[in-house]
């Protein structure tokens, strides 16, 4: 069984450690097995590709590399980077909330 994570695809996150520290971006995908996330426009690497149908010329392609989830904080509705908690709302549904402001995150 894979663990529940504090970030989801589509969240806006802030990087708190590593070369990209302080930058923000949108989560494109999450690998729950490796505990890593792809963030739009961050942690770019150069990948050498052979010519193929999609890229007939081949060459060097820039693409995002995954960042470990422990190095990410979710940005809440007010623009603050905050840790995430879970609680039951009025309809007995489990929702994520910002521990800094207490507001529910979508």
C-alpha positions in Angstrom: 0.0 0.0 0.0 1.3 3.4 -1.0 1.2 6.3 1.5 -1.1 9.3 1.3 0.8 12.3 0.2 0.3 16.0 1.1 0.4 17.1 -2.5 -1.8 16.3 -5.5 -1.5 16.8 -9.2 -2.5 20.3 -10.1 -1.4 21.9 -6.8 0.9 25.0 -6.8 3.9 24.1 -4.7 7.1 25.9 -3.4 10.5 24.2 -3.4 12.1 24.5 0.0 15.4 22.7 -0.6 17.9 22.1 -3.4 19.0 24.0 -6.5 15.4 25.3 -7.2 14.8 26.5 -3.6 12.3 29.4 -3.4 10.7 28.8 -6.8 7.1 27.9 -7.3 5.3 25.8 -9.9 2.4 23.5 -10.7 2.6 19.8 -10.1 2.4 17.9 -13.4 2.6 14.3 -12.1 3.4 12.3 -9.0 5.3 9.0 -8.6 4.0 7.6 -5.3 6.3 4.7 -5.4 9.5 6.9 -5.5 7.9 9.8 -3.6 8.8 12.3 -6.3 6.9 14.9 -8.2 7.3 16.7 -11.6 7.0 20.4 -11.3 6.2 22.6 -14.3 9.3 24.5 -15.4 11.5 23.5 -12.5 14.6 21.2 -12.2 15.2 21.2 -15.9 17.6 18.7 -17.4 19.1 18.2 -20.9 18.2 14.9 -22.4 19.9 13.6 -25.6 17.4 12.0 -28.0 17.8 10.0 -31.1 15.7 10.9 -34.1 12.2 9.5 -34.0 8.7 10.1 -35.5 7.9 12.9 -32.9 11.3 14.5 -33.2 12.8 13.7 -36.7 15.9 15.9 -36.1 16.8 14.4 -32.7 19.2 16.4 -30.5 19.1 17.8 -27.0 15.7 18.3 -25.4 15.1 20.2 -22.1 12.6 18.5 -19.8 11.6 18.5 -16.1 13.2 16.1 -13.7 11.4 14.9 -10.6 11.9 16.5 -7.1 11.5 14.6 -3.9 8.1 15.3 -2.1 9.8 16.2 1.2 11.3 19.3 -0.5 7.9 20.7 -1.5 5.3 22.8 0.4 1.8 23.5 -0.9 0.8 27.1 -1.5 -2.6 27.8 0.0 -5.2 30.2 -1.4 -3.6 33.3 0.2 -0.2 32.6 -1.4 1.5 31.2 1.8 3.6 28.1 1.8 2.2 25.9 4.5 2.2 22.4 5.9 -1.0 20.4 5.2 -3.4 18.7 7.6 -6.5 16.6 7.1 -9.8 17.0 8.9 -13.5 16.2 8.5 -15.7 19.0 7.2 -19.4 19.5 7.9 -20.4 16.9 5.3 -18.1 14.3 7.0 -15.7 14.4 4.0 -11.9 14.4 4.6 -10.5 17.7 3.3 -7.0 19.1 3.3 -6.3 22.4 5.1 -3.5 24.8 5.6 -1.9 24.5 9.1 -0.7 28.1 8.8 -4.1 29.8 8.1 -6.6 27.0 8.8 -8.3 27.5 5.5 -9.5 24.5 3.4 -7.4 23.8 0.2 -9.8 23.1 -2.7 
